[in-house]
């Protein structure tokens, strides 16, 4: 059985073109969402995937209608494949029920992995260059070094509770805990 999935990002857009194409492709049931592709939990997609069983195929008008990124698409297709289901994109002429379609998805998966590794490599290179210039990454501390020392002493000597210390510096409990935990005992 073919299950169609159509998605638009805003109510100003129209699902008709996608639905017509899915019907023409032989989809017996069509699920829909009006939601950004960046949203992980899309009810229509979830319902479509839950309705499917082994041997069924999820059909979309375009790949970007199903997934927010190449990585997300590969995740969806891999899940379908593991459950004995297929994936078909009408615009890109990809059908994982065929050898050529499976090959195309493997190429996409390889490209996705390559892209991910490039991003990691560039990020690490940028961080190393920043460290070489003396820049320490991360968000600046909300407390000065002197305030951190006072907070540590108040905490260590049990003069105040963490809530009281946080309130006195107008910061969160988490800030106090991070500040206290970054000092070795006895400092």
Buried (B, 14 or more C-beta within 10 A) or exposed (E): EBBBBBBBBEEEEEBEEBBEBBEEBEBEBBBBBBBEBEEEEBEBBEBBBEEBEEEBBBBBBBBBBBBBEBBBBBBBBEEBBEEEBBBBBBEBEBBBEEEEBBEBBEEBBEEBEEEEEEEEEEEEEEEEEEEEEEEEEEEEBBBEEEBBBBBBBBBEEEEBEBEEBBBBBEBEEEBBBBBBEEBEEEE
